[in-house]
Amino acid sequence: MADHLVMKRSARYLGYVTAFWLIVGLIHVVGGFLSARAASQAFGLVHVVRTLVIWLTWAPASLLVVVLVRRVPVRKSNWWVTVPIHVVGAAVVSFLLCLLVSGMTRGVPWLFTTPPMTYGAQVQRMFANSIADDGVIYLALLVAILAFDAHRSAARATLRTQILDRRLAEARLQTLNMQIRPHFLANALQNIASLIEQDRHEEATDLSVALGTLFRRMTAAGSAEHTLQAEIDFVRQYLSVEQARFGDRLSVQFDIPRETVEAVVPRLILQPLVENAIRHGFEPAAGPGTVAVRATRNNGTLLMTVSDTGPGIAGTPLATDTQATTGRQATTGLQATTGRQATTGRQAMTGTSSVEPERWDGVGLRNTRSRLDALYGTGNYTFDVAPGPDGGTVASISLPYRSDG
């Protein structure tokens, strides 16, 4: 099979080379015709065929040049050795062409006029007359082959780099997803333990069953992205686990317009935000609370928000759109009151809050930011965590809209 592919590729290359020299021959045919017409000389079919045949002899010669150039490539480090070799190579190729053409003049007398001299003398004379022109053609082929090989090597290196980058990004995303799963599992098991301590055994059983179903879906193989509809379905399952614990205290709202459900989003992109809203916005409060999940589509952008009615974060938002355009997204924070830029990964804020700033930079949010970086690149998304207009906290993610439909 491999030999067949090699032969097929070689035949294709020979066809390309033959076509090239046929075009060169046709150009000389036109030139010869115009010259003959200007001199009032005859230029018949024999002249056309003869010109084409002579130039087509360069087709196999070109393949020989390709072999020589790739066996002895000219580089900065070895040019003083390889250049003389190619000078000899040009002379050898020219001599072989003279042998071939001289042989054709004697083997095809109707096409060529046989000169009144021996074969050896004819080859010697033709070689002396054509070595300069053949040398120029050899040099042109040498430069063209080196340029083509350099371009192909650069293209292959670029492709190889892209493949490695994609594999690295996939490995990074897989690692980040694996970090989210034990983090979520630990929180859920803690909830089950809390229910058991409160002698709420039936609810603990229901929660265990729901957790098993949810975790099977989390660990299922799949791509790094899926539709917003699939993400919302997963969030609903997650919230059913949380509502089994909190009961009527926890209210959930979804506002997902039909035009957004086919949008492509990263897997597990909303669940960490919802979990964060429950743990830091709803759970610390004694009374009831609401977590709302919304999505909007506007001018080629998908905006997803998760808000809560908890105590919120006072002061300056944790992230702004201006920071998002710099690529290190929203949850890296604004400048703290000391003026030091928050580049350590901890979200700094001004003012005071009943929620500790450190609690807003857990595994879930760090993974969200890292996965968005890996999937969309610097400056191609926004990720903001800010105080809500009516209290609470709003986490928002803005992505370029892509449809799965």
N, C-alpha and C positions, 0 to 999 in steps of 0.2 A: 504493500500500500504506500509506504514511504517512497520507494523507488518510483512508483507511478506518479506521485505528486511532484517529485523532483524533475522527472522527464517532462511532465506537463508544464511546470514553471519554466524550464529551460526552453521548451518550444515556444512559449509565450514571449520570453525575452528575445529569442531569435526573430520572431515575427515583428516585434517592435523595432529591432535594429534594422531588419530588412526594409521595413516601411520607411524608416528614416533615410536610409541611403537611396532608396527609390525616389524619394522626394528630392534629395540632393541631385540625383541623376537627371530628374525631370527639369530642374532649374537649369542645369548645364545644357540640356537639350534645347530649351528655349533660348539660352544665350548663343548656342551654336547656330541655331536657325536664324536668329537676327543677324549674327555676324556674316553668315553665308549669304543672306539676302542683301545685306549692304554691299557685299563684294560681288554680287551677281553670280554666285556659285550655287551649285546644286546641293540640296540637303534632303536626302530621301530617307526611306524607312531604315535602310541599312545603317545610316549615320545615327538614327535614333536608337536602334537596338545596340549598336556598338557602344555608344555613350553610356547607356543604362547598364550594360554588362560590366563595363570597366568600373563604374562606381559601385555596383553591387558586390564586387570583390572585397569591398571594405566591410561588408556585413560579417563574414567569418573572421576577418582581421580584427574587427572591433571586439569580438568576444575574446580573442587572444590578448588584446590590450587590457581588457577588463581583468583577465586572470593575472596578467603581469602586475597591474597596479595594485590589486588586492593581495597578491603574494608579497609584493615589495612596496608597501605604502610609503609615500614621502611625508616625513614629519620633521619638525624643527630639530629634533634630537638626532636624526640620522640622514639629513639631506645630503651631506657630503659623500655618503656612501650610495644612497639610493638614486640620486640624480644621474651619476655616471652609468648606473645599471640601466636606467630608462633611456639614456642616449644610445646605448648599445641595443636595447630593445627596439627602439624606433628604427635603427638601421636594419635589424633582423626582420622586422615586419615589412619594411619597404622592400627588402631583398626577396622575401617570400612572395610578395605581390608581383614583383617583376618576373619571378619564375612562373607564376600562374598566368599572367597576361601573355608573356612570351610563348608559353605552351599553347594558349588559346589561338594565337595568331597562326600557329602551324597546324593546329588540330581543326580549326574552323576557317578554312580558306575563303569561303564565300562571305564571311563577315569581316575578316581582317586581311589586310594586304601583307603577305609574307616578305620581309625585307631580304635583300640579296646578301645575307651574312649567316654565319653559323649561329646555332642557338646560344652558345656561350657568349659570343660577341654581342648578340642582341640583348641578352640579359644584362651584360656589363654596361652597354650603352644606355639602356632604359633606366638602370639603377642610378647612373650618374646624372641623368636628366630629372629624375623624380625624387631623389632622396630629400631635397630641400622641402618640396611640397608635402611629401609624406611625413616628414619630421614635424611640420606645422600641424598637420592633421593629428598626428600622435599626441602632440602637446595639448591640443584642444581637447582630445578625448581624455587625456590624463587629468586635466583640470576639471572637466565635467564629471568624471567618475569620482574624484576626490570630493568635489562639492556635493554630489548626490549622496555619497556614503556618509559624509559629515552631517548632512541634513537628516538622513535616515537614523543615524546614531542618536542625534539630538532628539528626534521624535520618539524613538524607542525609550530613551532615558526619561523624557517627559511622561510618556505613558506608564513606564515603570514606577516613576515617582507618584503619579496619580493613583495607581493601583495600591502602592504601599500606603499612601495617605488615606485612601478609602478603607483599607483593611485596618489601619491604625485607628481611624475614627470609629469603625464598627466595633473593634475591640474595646475602645474607650467607652462607647455607649453601652456595650454589654456589661462592662465592669460597673458603670454607674447604675444601671438597672439592678444589678445584683446587690449593690449597696442599698438601694431603696427597699428591696424585698425584706431582708432581715430587719431593717429599721421599722417598717410597717408591721411585720410579724410580731416584733417585740412589743410594740404598742398595743396590738390587738390581744396578745396573750395577757398583757397586764390588765386589760379591760375584763377579760374572762376571769382572771384571778380576783379582781375587785368584786365581780358579781358573786363569785363563790363565797367570798368573805362576808357578803351581805345576805347569805343564804338564799340567793335568787338563782337556784339551781336550774330551773326550767329555762330561764332566760340565758343562763350560761351555756346550756346545751344548744339552744337555738343559735346562739352566737357562734358556738364552735362549728356547727354545721354550715352556717353562712360563711364563716371564715375559711373553711375547707374549700367551698365552692369558689370563693373569691381568689384564694391563693392558687388553686389550679389554673385559673384564668391568668393570673399574674405570671406564672412560670411557664405558660404555654409558649412554644416556639413561634416566632413571627418576626416581621420586619420592624425596623425602628420607628415606623410611622403607621398610622391607620386613620380612619375617618373620625371626624368629630363626633358622629353618632356613636361609633364604637367606644370612644372615650367617655361620652356621657353615660352610656350603658354601664360602663365599668364604675364610674363615679356613683351611680345610683346603687349599684351593688355594695360599694364601700359604705355609703351612707346608711344602707339598711343594716349593716353591721353596727354602725355607731348608734343608730336609733334604737337598736335592741338593747343598748346599754342605757341611753338617756331617756328613752320613752318620749312622752309628750313635751318634755322640756325643749327638745331640739326640733325646730321647724326647718324645712328645706324648700327652697324655691328654685325652679328652673325656667329660664327664658331663652330658649334656643330656637330661633326662627328657622323655617324650612330651608331657606336659601344658604344656611351655614352648615347643615348636617353632612354634606358631602366634602367639606373642606378636609385637607390632609393635615394632620397635626401629629406631634411626637407622642408615642405611647407613654402612658402614665405621666402626662404633663400637668393635668389638673388635680389628680389625687393628692399629691403632696401639698398643694395650695389649700385644698379642702381640709385635709388633715391639720394643717397649720392653723386654719381659721377655727376649727373645733377646739384644738388643744390650747391655743393662746387667746382666742377671742370669745369662745362660748364656755368652755369647761371651767375657767376660773370664776365665772359669774354664778351667783346662787340661783337666779331666776331663769326663765326661759330665754331662748335666743334663736336667731335665724341665720342660716347660711344660704346665700343666693349665688347661683351659677348662671352667668349670662354670656351670650355671644352675639356679636354684630359683624356685619360685613359692609365695608365702605371703601370704594375706590381701590379695589384690588388688595385690601388689607382685612385680615380677620383679627378681631379684638375679642379676647376671652377674659372675663373678670370673675373673681371669687371674692365675695364680700361677707362680712359678718356684722353683727350688732353688739359686739363685745365692747370692752373699755377702750379699745383703739390705741393708737400711738399719737402722742401729742407732738406739736411742733412741725418741723419741716418734713416733707415726704422723704421716705427712704431712698427714692430714686426719681429721676426726671428724664423726660425725653431727650434732653440735651446730652445727658450722660450716655444714653443708649446709643447715640450715634458714634460714640468713641469706641464702641465694641465691648468694653468691659461693663456688662449690663447692670441695670438697676440695683440689684441687691448688693452691690459692692458699697453702696452708701454715698451720701454727700459729705461735705466737709463737716467735721465736728466743730463744737464751739471753740476748740482750741485753734482751729484753722488747719489742722493736720488733715490731709486727704486720706479718706478711708480706703486704703489700698490693701489692707490685710485680709479682706474677705468679711470683716465684721461690719455690720451696718451701723453707721454713726448717725446721730440725730440731734437736733436741738430741742430745748424744752424738757419737760418731764412727762412721765407716763407711768401708769400702773403696771405696764408690761415691760419687763426688762429687755433692753435692746438685744442682749445676747441670745434671747430665746427666739428671735426672728431670723436667726441665721443657722438653723439646724441642718441636718443631713438632707432633708427634703428640698429646701430652697437652694442649697449649694449645688445639689445634683441637677435641679431644674436649670439653674444658670449654666452649669457646665454642659449639659446636654444640648441646650439651645446654641451654645457656642460651637459645639461639634457639628450640629446639623445645619445651622444656617450661617455661621461665620460672623465675623466682626461687623457690626453696623447694620445687620440685615434683620434685626428684630428689636423689640423693646420688652423689658421686664421690670415692672414698677411695683413697689409696695408702698402705700401711702395712707394717711388717715382718710376715712370716708367723709363725704360732705355732711352727713347727718350723724357722725360718730362711727365707731367701729373701724375696721381696716379693710382696704380694698387692694387686692393683688391683681394685676392685669398683665396680660401677655399679648403683644401685637406681632403678628406674623404675616408674611406675604401669602395671599390667598392662592391655594392650589386645590383644584377639584379632583376627586377620585372618579368622578363620573364622566 
